[in-house]
């Protein structure tokens, strides 16, 4: 993911600013990062250069699909 996108991306859930914890990068690309919303606390991540900004509404302790 291009490094300059950090300045353009907001939280898909509440449209607030994000806090980026870049774990690894090279030149102008973010390879791995943890991302937190400053307002709603939603978490996102970048893994192997691909950002995942999908909002997960399913509770973590759900038994759906078991």
GUTOR-526779 format. One line per field, with one value per atom (N, C-alpha, C): atom name; x, y, z. Coordinates in steps of 0.1 Angstrom, whole numbers, plus 5000, padded with zeros to 4 digits. Layout:
! residues N
at: CA  ...
c1: X  ...
c2: Y  ...
c3: Z  ...
//
This chain:
! residues 66
at: N  CA  C  N  CA  C  N  CA  C  N  CA  C  N  CA  C  N  CA  C  N  CA  C  N  CA  C  N  CA  C  N  CA  C  N  CA  C  N  CA  C  N  CA  C  N  CA  C  N  CA  C  N  CA  C  N  CA  C  N  CA  C  N  CA  C  N  CA  C  N  CA  C  N  CA  C  N  CA  C  N  CA  C  N  CA  C  N  CA  C  N  CA  C  N  CA  C  N  CA  C  N  CA  C  N  CA  C  N  CA  C  N  CA  C  N  CA  C  N  CA  C  N  CA  C  N  CA  C  N  CA  C  N  CA  C  N  CA  C  N  CA  C  N  CA  C  N  CA  C  N  CA  C  N  CA  C  N  CA  C  N  CA  C  N  CA  C  N  CA  C  N  CA  C  N  CA  C  N  CA  C  N  CA  C  N  CA  C  N  CA  C  N  CA  C  N  CA  C  N  CA  C  N  CA  C  N  CA  C  N  CA  C  N  CA  C  N  CA  C  N  CA  C  N  CA  C  N  CA  C
c1: 5009  5000  5009  5006  5014  5013  5024  5026  5017  5016  5008  4993  4988  4974  4970  4980  4977  4971  4974  4969  4954  4950  4937  4927  4931  4921  4916  4902  4896  4889  4884  4877  4864  4863  4850  4838  4839  4828  4823  4831  4827  4833  4842  4848  4858  4863  4873  4887  4897  4911  4916  4926  4932  4946  4949  4963  4970  4981  4989  5001  5002  5014  5021  5030  5036  5047  5045  5054  5066  5063  5074  5070  5080  5078  5091  5090  5101  5099  5108  5107  5093  5084  5071  5060  5062  5052  5051  5039  5037  5035  5042  5041  5032  5034  5026  5023  5011  5007  4994  4993  4981  4975  4962  4955  4943  4942  4931  4924  4911  4903  4904  4907  4908  4894  4883  4870  4862  4860  4852  4859  4873  4881  4881  4875  4876  4890  4894  4908  4908  4919  4921  4936  4940  4954  4959  4972  4978  4987  4985  4993  4998  5011  5018  5014  5013  5011  4996  4987  4973  4965  4958  4950  4937  4933  4920  4912  4902  4894  4879  4877  4864  4859  4847  4841  4834  4838  4833  4822  4809  4798  4795  4800  4797  4805  4798  4805  4816  4826  4837  4834  4824  4820  4808  4805  4793  4795  4784  4784  4779  4777  4772  4782  4778  4786  4793  4790  4796  4788
c2: 4988  5000  5012  5022  5034  5042  5047  5054  5067  5074  5086  5084  5072  5070  5071  5071  5073  5086  5096  5110  5111  5101  5102  5093  5083  5073  5076  5076  5078  5065  5064  5052  5050  5038  5036  5035  5033  5031  5045  5054  5067  5079  5077  5088  5096  5091  5098  5095  5102  5100  5087  5081  5069  5070  5062  5061  5049  5052  5041  5037  5024  5018  5010  5016  5009  4999  4987  4976  4974  4974  4973  4981  4987  4994  4995  4998  5000  5011  5020  5033  5039  5038  5045  5035  5023  5013  5008  5007  5001  4986  4978  4963  4958  4961  4956  4968  4969  4980  4976  4981  4980  4994  4995  5008  5008  5019  5021  5034  5034  5046  5054  5067  5075  5077  5076  5079  5067  5057  5045  5033  5033  5022  5010  5011  5000  4998  4985  4982  4977  4980  4976  4972  4967  4963  4964  4964  4962  4950  4940  4928  4925  4923  4921  4931  4944  4955  4957  4949  4950  4955  4966  4972  4965  4962  4956  4965  4972  4981  4977  4964  4958  4959  4964  4965  4952  4947  4934  4936  4934  4936  4924  4912  4900  4900  4898  4897  4886  4889  4879  4867  4867  4855  4848  4851  4846  4831  4824  4809  4806  4816  4814  4806  4796  4788  4777  4775  4764  4751
c3: 5000  5000  5000  4992  4991  5004  5008  5021  5021  5010  5009  5012  5011  5013  5028  5037  5051  5054  5046  5047  5042  5033  5026  5032  5039  5044  5057  5059  5072  5075  5088  5092  5084  5077  5070  5078  5091  5100  5104  5109  5115  5108  5098  5091  5099  5110  5118  5114  5119  5117  5122  5116  5120  5126  5135  5141  5134  5128  5121  5129  5131  5137  5126  5118  5107  5113  5110  5114  5105  5092  5082  5069  5063  5051  5043  5030  5021  5012  5011  5004  5005  4996  4996  4999  5003  5005  5019  5025  5038  5035  5042  5040  5051  5064  5075  5084  5089  5098  5106  5118  5126  5126  5124  5123  5132  5140  5149  5147  5148  5147  5160  5159  5171  5178  5170  5175  5180  5171  5175  5179  5178  5182  5173  5161  5151  5147  5145  5141  5127  5120  5106  5105  5094  5092  5078  5076  5063  5065  5056  5056  5042  5041  5028  5018  5022  5013  5010  5015  5012  5024  5023  5034  5035  5047  5050  5059  5052  5059  5060  5061  5062  5076  5077  5091  5094  5105  5110  5120  5116  5126  5134  5130  5137  5151  5162  5175  5175  5182  5182  5189  5198  5205  5199  5187  5180  5177  5178  5175  5161  5153  5139  5131  5125  5116  5124  5136  5144  5143
//
